[in-house]
Amino acid sequence: MKELEAVLKDPLLFIPKLTIKDKKGKLVKIKPNGEQIQIIESLTAADGHLVVLKGRQIGSSTIVAAWLFWKWYTSPSPITIAILSHKLASSKHLLEMWFRFYDNLPQPLKRPLTVRNTTSMKLSDTGAECFAISAEGHGGLRSFSANYIHLSEYAFAPNAEELKATALASVNEGFLIQESTANVYGDPHHKDIMRAMKGEGGLKFLFFPWNEHVQYRKLVPKHIEPTEEEALLMEDYSLDMEQIYWRRLMVDQLGIHKFRREYPLSIEEAYGSSSNAYFNPECFQYLESIKIDYADGSLNIIEPAKKEEAYAIGVDVSAGVGKDYSAIFVMAKSTYNVVATWQSNLTSISGVGDILEHIATMYSGAKILIESNNIGSALLMDMRARGYNNLWRHPDTGGDWQTNSKTKFVIFEELKESLMQGVITKLDVDTVSQLRSFFINDRGNIDYPSNLDNHGDCVIALALALQCIKGVSLPDRSFLPDWVRSQRLARLTKKYSMTSARRY
């Protein structure tokens, strides 16, 4: 009995008694690897919500399920555990793992159940229960509260932010375990990872790069030498040649982009290696990220207006009802720097007109490009009614800007080229995050993830500003100080005096 009590109290002793199905379909006992032991220890010691970025084949979902089963099985009180995923099939799959744990316990330890069906199980003596729920269900977690919630593959939920809010409200003073593979840069899971790394929100973060996994190495044949890229990786991440050779074989199988996503060495690699990302890594090599305050409706002045400068403004406008954002980007002609930004999803069209007129006047009567599609047409009419005439016109037709699949591709290609060539060298963090999120979909079109809390509005406004700046000229006058102008004039007068000039 003392030995049994010790096993029940310690998850590191209890979990190896549980049974899982291996890749060949054979029932085997759990043998936690190094990463899984770290997860168990973190779950046991944690006093806040846990965020896990998982790579391939470390078994994080399995070990989280095993730890929660231990909690459920050994709790003396009627706790509630919810398994929540974006698809009910995924939640049911994890619950089936629980059934396997229970069914393969030694017979004396099989405590009776009062409920066991495809979505729930409940112990009869303590009343502890577990539910499998999906984000697509009606009501979701709103009908009850949970002590523990296992939020699986969170990054792939269609309405991840709402799902997380509902989960947090349901777990209340309990514990949320959020684990997922990487999906899209800037998505809700990535944001939580960034918050956890900054020590915000009481979040604890776990990430396991592939080089920490002891099995990821291969004996190296003779005469195999590292490439230049591999040599840099060996230096940066302290890799040995057996690890490098394993990596080389895996890259040959999966391709470099998929390998980096499935087996990342860093968080940046996990979120920056999509083969269908529209803005490739070369777009960010010259780019400096700056942090600005994007509070709704706040004007961010990065550089004040200068009288010797000319400016262009790109505008992506929304209805202002809390969904899409209206975004305004001001660009300087001589430097191509973004000098001011504004963003809001709660400002009406006439309100956007007010702030746009104010910004444009502040920046020397800047030329403005507003797309004429849908809501943009209303803003264009509003600006013309105000008497603001410095609006972009097509150089050939004189018409307003129309965004369609063809023109969107053109402005995005020009934006990409400007980034790759180092023409644009400074952008705020939010805009950089949005740039990284655009991808080429299966139809070959430029697309944006539907589960983010924005629609790439800052990037659209930036691309329109870049398009608009082509039709802007710098003032045709000198703003040199008087003493510089007078000295230059004296030199020119002396050089090209009438006495020395040739006559024809």
N, C-alpha and C positions, 0 to 999 in steps of 0.2 A: 504493500500500500504506500509506503514511503517513496518507493521508486516511481509508482504511478503518479503520486502527487507532484513529484519533481518534474515529470514529463508534462503534466497538464499545466504547470505554472510557467514553463519555459518554451516559447515558440521554436527555439532552435533545437529543442529535443522533441517537440510534438510534431512539427512539420515533416521531418524525415520519416515518420510513421505513416504518412498519407500516400495514397496511390494515384498516379497519373497514367495517361496513355502516351507512350513515346511515339516518335515519328514513324515507326514501323507498325504501330497499332498494338504494341505489347504493353501490358500493365506492369508498371515498375514503381518502386518507391522513389519519392523525391530525394534527390541528392543535391542540395543547394550549392550552386557555384559561388565564387567570390562576390559577384555583383548581387546575387540574390540574398546572400548573407547581409550585405550592406543595407539592402532594402528592408529586410526583417528588423535589423537593429535600428534603422531610422524610424520605422513605423512604431516600434516598441517605445522608443525614447522621445518621439516627436510630441511637441506641445502646440503644434499649429498644423495647418493644411500642408500636405506634401504634393509637390509637383515633380513628375518624373518624365524626362525625355528619354525614350527608349530606343536603342538600336536593335538590329536584327539578332534574334536567337539568344537573347540573354534571359528570356523567360520572366519578364517583369509582371505580366498579367497573371501568370500562373502563381507566382510567389505572393502577389498581393491577395489573390483569391484564397490561397492557403492560410495566410496570416489572418484574414477576416474570418475564415472558417474556424480557426483556433479561437478567436475572440468570441464568436457566436457559440461554439461548443462549450467553452469553459466559463462563460459568463453566468453568475448566479442570478442575474436580474433579466427581465424581459426586454432585452435590447432589440433594436430594429436595424437591419443592414440592407441597404439598397444597392443593387448593381445597375448602373445607369450607362447606356450607350446610345449612340445616334440611331442605331437600328435595333429592333427588338430581337432579331436573330442573334446579334452579337451578345446581348445581355443573357439570352437563353443559353448560349454556348458556355458562358462563364458559370451559369447556374448548374449546367450539366456537369461541370467540373466538381462543383460542390456535391452533387449526387454521388459522383464517383468516390470522392473523399469519404462520404458517409457509408456507402455500400461496402467499402473494403476495410472499414474499421473492424478490429477484433469483435466477435459477437458479444462479449460481456460489456463492451463500450457502446453498443448501439442503443442509445437512449430512444424511447418511443417518440414518434412524430404525430402531431394532430393534423398537420397539413403537408401534403406533398403533391404538387402538380407541376405543370410546365413553366410556371412563373413564380412559384413560392414554395417555401418549406418552413415548418415551425415545430419547435421542440415542445412536447406536452408538459414536461415538468417545470421548466423555467419560463416558457412562453416566448423565448427568443426566436425571432423570425428573420427571413431573408426574402427579398423581392427582386425580381428581374423586371426592369422598366426600360422603356425607350423614350427618346426625345420626341418621337413622332406620335406617341400616344396622346389621347385626349385627357388633359388634366395633369398628366405626369406625376410629379411629386407633390402637387398642391394639396392632395387629399390627406396627407399624413406627414409626420416628422420622422427623421431617421437619426440614429446615433452615429452611424458610419455610412458614407456613400463612396462607392467605387465608381469613379467617372472614367470609363474606358474609351480610348480613341477620341478624346475630347476635341482634338484639332479638326476632326472630320465631320463634326455635327453641323447641320445646315444653319441653325440659329444658336451658335455656341455661347454668345454673350447672355442671351435669355435663359438658355439651359443652365449656365453657371449661376445666374442670379436665383433661379428657382431652387437649384441644389443647395446653395448657401442658406436660403431662407428655410429650407426643410431640415438641414443638418443643425442649424441653430448653434448650440454650444458643443456640438459633436465634432466629427473629424471627417474631412474630405480628402480622398486620395485621387489625384488627377494624373493619369498617365496616358501617354500617346506617343506615337512616332511623329516625326516632323512632317508638317504639311506645307504651309505657306508662310513666308517671311511676313511678320507683322500681324499674323492671325492671333486670336485670343490666347492660345496656348503659348505661343512665342512671347506675347506681352507678359504673361504671368511668369515665364522664365526670366525675362529681363527684370521684372519687379522683385522676384526672389533673389536674384544675384545682387540687387541693390539693397537687400535687407528690408524691403517694403512689404506691408500687408501681412506680416507674420507667416510668410510662406517659406517652406524649406524645399530646396531643389536638389535633385539627384540626376546626374548625367554620367554615362559610362562610355568613354571613347573605346574604340575597338582595340587599341594597343594595350589596354589593361586586362584583356581577356587572354588567359594563359594558353588557350588552345589555338589562337590565331597566329600560327607560325608553321613554317615548312622547312625541312632540311634543304640546304642550298647545294645544287650540283656544282661541280668544279667549273671554274672559268666564268662564273656568273658575277658580274660587277654591277653596282648601282648606277642608274642613269643620273644625270645632273639633278633632275627633279627629286629623285629618290634620295640622293645624297643630302639635299636640303631638308627633306623630311626627317632623315636620320638625325641631323643636327638639331632641328627645331623641336622634335618630340622624343629624342633619345631612343630611337628605334634601332634594333639590331638587324643584321642581314636576313635572319630567318623570318622576322616579321615583314621585312620589305619584300622578300620573295613570295610569302603568302599573299601579300597585298597585290603583287604583280599578277599572280594567277587569278585572283578574284576580279581584278580590273579587266583582264582578258575575257572573263565570263560575262560580267555584268555591264561593262562600259564604265567610264570614269564617273559620269554624272550619277548613275544609279548606285555605284559603289559608295560614293561620298554620302549619299542620302541614307543608304542602308547601314553603312559602317562609318559613321563620321568620326573624325579625330577631334573636332571642336564643334561648338554650337554654330559658329559661323559657317562651317562646312555643311552641317546638317540643313541649314536654311538657305544656303547660297549656291546649291549645286544642281538645281533643277535643269534638266536638259531642254525643257520647253519654256524656260524663263525668257521673256522678250528682251529685257535689258541684261545683257551678259556681264560677267565680271569685269571686262575691259571698260565698261561704262562707269565704273566706280573707282578706277585707279587714280584719277586726278581729283576726285571729289572730296571736299572737306564737309563734314556734317556739323551743323551748328544747332544749338538748342534754343528754341524760342517758345514763348507761351502761346499755345493755341486755345486759350479760353474762348468760348463761343462769342463771336462778335468783337473780339479785341483786334485792334490794328497793330501789327508788328512792324515797326520802322527799323530796318536793318541799317540802312544808310539814308541820311537826310537828302532832300533834293538839292542839286547844285545848278547854278544858273548856266554853267557852261556845258551841261549835260542835256540829253534828250531821252525821253522815256516812252515805253510801250506797256500796255496793260492787257493781260489775258484774263477773261472772265468765264467761269463755268457756273451757271446759275441754276438754282433749284427752287422748289415751291416754298421752302421755308416752313415745312410742317413736321420737322423732326426726323426726316429720313435722309435723303441726299443732302450734301452740303453745297452751298454756294461758296466759290473760292475766287479770290482776286489776287493776281500776282503782277507786281510791277518790276520791269526789267530795264536796266540802263543800257544805252546804245554803245557807249565806248568800252565797257567792260563785260557786258552780258551778265553782270551780277543781278540776282534778284535783290531788290532794295527794299521792298515792303510786301507784306502778305496780309490777307484777311480771310477769315473763314467762319461760316455759320450755317447751321441747318434749322434755325428758328427765325430767321429774318425774312420778312415778306419781300416781294419783288420791288415794291416801291421803296422799302427800307434799304435794299441792296443798291437801288438807284441813288439814294441819298449818300451812302458811304462811298459809292463809286465816283460820284461827282466830286465829293470832298477830296478823295485820294488823287483823282486825275488833276484837279486844280492845284493841289499841293505840289504835284510833280510836273510843273511847267506846262499844264494843259496836255497831258500825255495822250497819245493815240490809243484808242481802245478797240479791242477785237472781242466781240460777243457773238457766239454762234447763234444763228437765227432759228434753230430748231425749237419747236414747242415753246417752252417757257422763255427761252432766250429772245424770241420775237417780241414778247411783252416788255422785256427790259430794254430792247432796242427802241421800241416806240416810246417808252418812258424817257429815255435819254434824249431822244429827238424832241420830245415835247418840252424838255427843260432847255432846249436851245444849245445842247452840247453837240458840236458839229465835227469834232476831230475823231470820227469813228472810222474804223477800217472799211475799205471798199476793195473789191477784187480789182487788180490793176488792169484786167482786160475787159471784164463785163460791167464793172461798177456795182456789182451786187454784194449782198451780205454773205458772211461765211456760213456755209452749210456743211455740217459734219455727217459724213456717211462712211461706209467701209473703205472707200477709196481715199477720201481726204484724211480720214483718221490714220490710215497707214502712212500717208505722206508726212503728216506732222510728227508722227511718232518716229519715223525713220530719220527725219531731220533732228529731232531731239536726241535720238540715240547717237547720231554722228557727232553732234555738239558735245555730248558727254565723253565719247571715246576720244575725241581730239583735244579735250581739255579746254574747250571754249567756255563751257559752264563749269565752274570749279568750286562753287559753294552753294549748298542747299540745306534747308533745315531737316532735322531728323525725321519728322513725319513724312515729308515728301520723299526722302530717300527710301523710307520703308515702303511707301506706295510704289515707287519705281521697281523695287525688288519683287513686288507681288504680281505685276502684269505677266501674263503668259500667253503662249500660242495654244489655242484649243484644238480639239480633234478635227475641226473644220478648217484649220489654218488661219483663223481670225484672231486678232488681238483681243484678249479677254481679261477679266478681273474676277477674283474669287467672290462668290456670293455670300460667304459666311463672315466677311469682315464688316466692321462698323462704318465703313466708308466705301465709296465707289471709285477711288482713284481720282477724286475731284481736283486735288492739288496738282497732280501730274497733267491733267487736262488743261487746267489754267496755265501751267508753265509752258506746255506745248503751244498753246494759243498765243501767249506772250512772245515766244520765240518767233512764231510766224508773223506776228504784228511788227516786231522790231525791224524786219526787213524793209518795211515801208517808212522807216523813220530816218531822218538825217540829222546830224549834229548841227547846231547853230552855225551859220556862215559868218562868224565874226570872231575876233580874237579876244580872249579874256585874260591876256597876259598883263601883269602889273605895268603901270605907266613907265617906270624906269627901264623895264626890259624892252618894252615897245620902242621907246625913244632911242635906246642904244642900237637896237636892231635896225631901226630906220636910218640912223646915222651911218651904219656900216653899209647898208644897201645904197644910200645916196652917194657915198664915196666910191663904191665899186662901180656903180652904173651912172656916173656923172656925165653930163652932156659933152664935156671936153674929151672924155675917153671913149665915148660911144662911136661906133662906125656909122656913117651916113650912106644911105642908098638913094 
